[in-house]
Amino acid sequence: MSTNANNQKLLIQGLKKIPLFQGLSPSQVRRFLSICTRRSYQEGQPICERGTPPEEMFILLSGELVVITQEGLNVANILPITTVGEMGVITGQPRVATVEATKTSSLFVVEKHVFDSFMKDDVVAQAKVYRAIIDVLSGKLSNDNVRMRDYQLEKSRFEGRLTILERKASRTAAATEMAAEARGISTEEVESQIDDAVKDVTPRALVVDDEAEFRKLINDSLPSFEVVEADSGERALEIVQEDRLDLVITNIRMPDMGGVQLLEALRSRFPKLPVLAVSGSDDAEEVEGQAFDGFVEKPLSVEALHELVDQTVAKGTADDEDEDEDD
């Protein structure tokens, strides 16, 4: 068998693993391949842009793509072999996100009018593709329902915590006024003394990411922490030298100094400082074997972040207490 035939056979097997094509026969997949054109994209080059008409669908053969929100936040990485933009081509709805190449990538491109003709000419394939779309959408709806349930549970927890904090704040305000009156000083002076007394009690976390939106997301997700932000590994090292920290949360991929390089620098200078990694699932191999205290994938799950942060900080506190007892 020739090399081209082998390559086509492997490609057909790969395409049939994609949900959209799972029901198609090998001959139908081959006919689909005949309407594809191959195109290369360089790092940073957009594949499709948010708000534009869905004129093409894509199949990523090699390389890597990233999904970017309207706010410029990278929310998902796409690896081969995967379709991109197929729902827009089928539904006709404008693109809901921008997709661009993060590495040199090779894709099959199918124009919408060509795909429509393919579907029209083969009603059996059309039925199978639409069946697959229904299954995909059903799965997404189920996942969305689970996420909505988790969101509601998390919202209820935060509302409960907020109510407790509001009650404590009211008591604190009353106690501050009473202390100020009893000591004959202003409430501002009492608050300043309280701040000095408890400043080492509130845990402090450093979030390192070159994306401001993602730093804000982490900041908003950790209401019980005082969060400090750094937009680069170099700036993070400066902050660690200056401030007392309980935790560092760093992205893996950043310009100049990535998360792994930052970890190495921190471990050499502050070996006991817990460091968590946050990035796409494709970075799992890069994180594996490194001395990170944990890893959270993008898109971020607030619940997973809370659980990992709580475990990490609690472990660090327990280790410190054990060392104090040994001393």
C-alpha positions, 0 to 999 in steps of 0.5 A: 500500500502506498504512503498516500493510501496509508495516510488517507486511511489514518486520516479517515480513522481520525476523522471518524473519531470526531463526533460530527463524522462518527456515523459516516461510512469510510466512503462518505468520509472519503467523499467529504475529504474530496471537498476539503482544501488544505491550508497552513496558518502561522503562529498568531494568525486568526482562523476565524474571528468573532462576529464574522459570517460562518463561511468556512469550517475547519479540521485541525490536522496538526499544530494548536489553536486557541479560543479567545473571548470578546474580552481577549481571554484564552479559554480553551486550547484545540488540538488535532484532530478536531473540527472548528466552526462546524456549528456556525456553518450548519446553523448560519449563526455568526462566530461567537469567538475568535480562534487563532493559531498558537503554533504553525498549524495545518487545517482542512478547510471546507467552504459553507456552500460546498458543504451544503452541496455535499449534504444535499447530494447525500441525504444519508450522510446528511441524516447521520451528520444531523443526528451527530449534531443533535447528540453533540448539542444534547451533550453540551446541554447536559454539561451546561445544566451540570455547570448551572447547578454547580453555579447555583450551589456556589452562588448559594454558598457565597450568599451564605458567606456574605450574610455571615460576613455582613453580620460580622461587619456590623458587630465589628463596626459596633465594637470599634465604636465602643472601643473608640468611645471607651479609650477616647480616640477616633474610630479611624485610630482603632481601625488602624490598630486593628489593621496592624494587629491582623495584617498577618492573619489574612492569607495573601496570594500572588497571581501571575499571568500576562492576561489582565482579565484572567488575573481579575478572574482569579482575584474575584474567585478568591474573596477570602484572600488578599490578592496581589497581581503580577503580569510577568514572571520577572515582576512576580519575583520582585513582589515575592522579595518585597511581600509576605505571601502564602501562595503563588498561582501562575500561568504556564505560558507567558512571554520571557519567563514562563511558569516553569521557569518562575517555579524554578526561581521560586524553589531556589529562593523560597522553597516552602512557598506553595506554587500552583499552575494554571493553564490549558489541558495540553500543558499537563505534560509540561507540568508533570514532573515539576515541583508544582503543588497543584494544577488547575486547567483552563477554562477555570472551574471556580469550585476546583480552584477553591478546593485546590487552594484550600488544600494547598494552604491548609497543607502549608499551615500544617507543615509550618506547625509541625516544624514549630513543634520540632523546634 
